[in-house]
Amino acid sequence: MWRHIEYKGFEIHVYPFPKHSPSFPGISYWYTGYVCRPSTEAHVGGQQVFFSQPLAAFVNEEAALEVGYEEGKSIVDRTHPRPLDDHVT
């Protein structure tokens, strides 16, 4: 299920997924997400910045969610390698 927080005038949406892999016994999690302005139509291209960590393995859903929020915050703060474009701001 998608969850989101508000941060500095943006919304950070994160979806933690269970991951099943022979390399990681049991269930671990990864996440995908995006950053956008409130009330943005997220399905319209160019109005959001997507991010994900499909190769990471987090111990539970909450850990994946927290790291996803931190990655979203770094996009908003422009410290992420893929910062917000001017048209999203």
C-alpha positions in Angstrom: 0.0 0.0 0.0 1.3 3.5 -0.9 2.0 5.7 2.1 3.1 9.3 2.1 4.4 12.1 4.2 4.6 15.9 3.6 8.0 17.5 3.6 8.9 21.1 2.9 5.9 21.6 0.7 6.2 18.3 -1.2 4.7 14.9 -0.8 6.9 11.8 -0.6 5.1 8.7 -1.6 6.7 5.3 -0.8 5.5 1.7 -1.5 7.4 -1.0 0.4 7.3 -4.4 -1.4 8.1 -7.9 -0.1 11.1 -9.4 -1.8 11.6 -13.2 -2.2 15.1 -14.2 -3.2 17.3 -17.3 -2.7 20.1 -14.8 -1.8 18.1 -13.5 1.1 16.4 -16.2 3.2 13.0 -15.4 4.5 11.2 -12.3 3.4 12.9 -9.0 3.0 11.7 -5.7 1.5 12.6 -3.1 -1.1 10.8 0.1 -2.0 9.8 2.4 -4.8 8.5 5.9 -4.6 8.1 9.4 -6.0 8.2 13.1 -4.9 5.6 15.6 -6.1 3.7 18.7 -5.1 0.4 18.2 -3.3 -2.6 17.8 -5.6 -0.3 17.0 -8.5 -1.6 14.4 -11.0 1.2 11.9 -10.4 0.4 9.9 -13.5 1.2 12.8 -15.7 4.9 12.7 -16.8 7.2 15.4 -15.6 5.3 16.3 -12.5 7.1 14.0 -10.2 10.5 12.4 -9.5 10.6 8.6 -9.2 13.1 6.6 -7.1 13.5 3.0 -6.0 15.9 0.6 -4.4 15.0 -2.8 -5.9 18.4 -4.3 -5.1 18.3 -3.4 -1.4 17.1 -5.8 1.2 15.5 -4.3 4.3 14.6 -6.5 7.3 10.9 -5.4 7.4 8.4 -3.1 5.7 8.9 -0.3 8.2 12.7 -0.2 7.6 12.1 0.0 3.8 9.5 2.8 4.3 11.9 4.8 6.5 14.8 4.6 4.0 12.4 5.5 1.2 11.2 8.6 3.0 14.9 9.6 3.6 15.7 9.1 -0.1 12.6 11.3 -0.9 13.8 14.0 1.5 17.2 14.0 -0.1 15.5 14.6 -3.5 13.6 17.6 -2.1 16.8 18.9 -0.3 18.7 18.5 -3.6 21.4 16.3 -2.0 20.3 13.3 -4.0 22.1 12.4 -7.3 18.7 12.9 -9.0 17.4 16.2 -7.6 14.1 17.8 -8.4 13.8 19.5 -11.8 12.7 23.1 -11.9 9.3 22.2 -13.4 8.5 20.0 -10.4 9.3 22.8 -7.9 
